[in-house]
Amino acid sequence: MPSAKADLLQGTLDLLILKVVALGPLHGYGISQRIRQISNDVLQVQQGSLYPALHRLEQRGWLSATWSESETGRPAKFYKLSAKGRKQLAAQEQTWQRLTGAITLILQTTE
Amino acid sequence: MRWLKSLFARERREREFDCELQFHLDAATRQKIAHGILPEEARRQAMLELGGKEQTARQLRDVHGIAFAERARADLKAGLRLMRRAPGFSAAVILTLALGIGAMRSQITARFLAQGLRVALIGCACGLLLALASSRLLAGMLFGVSTFDAVTLIGVILLILLVAGFAALVPALRASRTDPMRVLREQ
């Protein structure tokens, strides 16, 4: 049911990546799978934008990457949350909560 | 300094892009096959979902600022074009600069420069030792990447010396511009 799938809001991809990677090192494919699974198939990461985002976060020092053996035995690039990224995640989470809280308040108003 | 390094590390990075994206495609294809899609079709869908390997690699290249070198070249070209369009003005600027760094003051300038460069040289030597030592540690954690890259090391050292030279040039020129008569009068 494609209508139940939601496109990611601008700027939320970084937050989701940081959050998912906080649980443990993952390669790009694992990250996209994890986001899909945790959101019960609602959120579909556009894979074309996933890798640029990962590399951007790595360049900013929020993620650190290492090549190591994957579950299939082939080398894969694993991304890990850095200390800087952890701080960033906390800040972004807070911003998100404030924003969605405010939007919810407005949506709840009745005439 | 990053752009210089990225210039040398370009090929290595390209290989890493390819390796990473290929891994993704293979994993996605394998999962689709597991869901009962024919291999050929599975591969096609995986590629489609990624938005093409080369297109994605191009985006990664942008992220890494590899395009920087190309942009810098374009800027240089634009600068030269500007100079050609205003030759009189350009000549005046160049002449002023040349006179500013002129021969009269070259002695004082040279001494200050040597001072600045000596510090930079000591720093480079320490840095090189540290880099070689830490690359030993790093070697165990890296895959398919050589930790010793002579071209990068030499390039970075040359660049540091160049920057240090420019940095030392500023106080050197200021010192050389001091009027001896005023110093005497103030004493």
Contacts between the chains, C-beta under 8 A, distances in Angstrom:
chain1	res1	chain2	res2	distance
A	27	B	20	8.0
A	27	B	23	6.8
A	27	B	24	7.8
A	28	B	20	6.6
A	28	B	23	7.8
A	28	B	24	5.4
A	29	B	23	7.0
A	29	B	24	4.8
A	29	B	27	4.2
A	29	B	28	6.4
A	46	B	51	7.6
A	47	B	24	7.2
A	47	B	28	7.9
A	47	B	49	5.3
A	47	B	50	4.8
A	47	B	51	6.7
A	47	B	56	8.0
A	48	B	50	6.1
A	48	B	51	3.1
A	48	B	52	7.8
A	48	B	55	7.0
A	48	B	56	5.7
A	48	B	59	7.4
A	51	B	20	7.1
A	51	B	21	6.9
A	51	B	24	7.6
A	51	B	56	5.6
A	51	B	59	7.3
A	51	B	60	6.1
A	52	B	56	7.4
A	52	B	59	4.4
A	52	B	60	6.0
A	52	B	62	7.5
A	52	B	63	5.2
A	55	B	60	5.3
A	55	B	63	4.5
A	55	B	64	6.6
A	56	B	63	5.2
A	59	B	63	6.5
A	59	B	64	7.0
A	66	B	141	6.1
A	66	B	142	7.8
A	66	B	143	7.9
A	67	B	16	8.0
A	67	B	142	6.8
A	67	B	143	3.4
A	67	B	144	6.7
A	67	B	145	7.7
A	68	B	143	6.8
A	70	B	23	7.1
A	72	B	27	7.6
A	72	B	30	7.9
A	74	B	23	6.4
A	74	B	26	7.6
A	75	B	19	7.1
A	75	B	23	7.7
A	75	B	143	5.1
A	75	B	144	7.1
A	76	B	20	7.4
A	76	B	23	4.9
A	77	B	16	7.2
A	77	B	19	7.5
A	77	B	20	4.7
A	77	B	23	7.5
